[in-house]
């Protein structure tokens, strides 16, 4: 019984790491988009 709990915990931890990586990738993508938008706005404002 204890072995099953440990096995499930390891699988859950691996799943959480995959989700966290995906969340970080999404965040990085959004930050890059925001950076591009700000750069375009700066070009427009300071023309």
C-alpha positions in Angstrom: 0.0 0.0 0.0 2.8 2.4 0.9 4.5 1.7 -2.4 1.4 2.8 -4.3 1.2 6.1 -2.4 4.9 6.8 -3.2 4.5 5.9 -6.8 1.4 8.2 -7.1 3.3 11.1 -5.4 6.2 10.8 -7.8 3.9 10.8 -10.8 2.0 13.8 -9.4 5.3 15.7 -8.8 6.4 15.0 -12.4 3.1 16.3 -13.6 3.4 19.4 -11.5 6.9 20.1 -13.0 5.6 19.7 -16.5 2.8 22.2 -15.7 5.2 24.6 -14.1 7.4 24.5 -17.1 4.5 25.2 -19.4 3.4 28.1 -17.2 6.9 29.6 -17.3 7.0 29.2 -21.1 3.6 30.9 -21.4 4.7 33.7 -19.1 7.9 34.2 -21.1 6.0 34.3 -24.3 3.6 36.9 -22.9 6.4 39.0 -21.6 8.1 39.0 -25.0 4.8 40.1 -26.6 4.5 42.9 -24.0 8.1 44.0 -24.6 7.4 44.2 -28.4 4.2 46.2 -27.8 6.0 48.7 -25.6 8.8 49.1 -28.1 6.2 49.9 -30.9 4.4 52.4 -28.6 7.7 54.1 -27.8 8.5 54.4 -31.5 5.0 55.9 -32.1 5.2 58.3 -29.2 8.8 59.6 -29.8 8.5 60.0 -33.6 
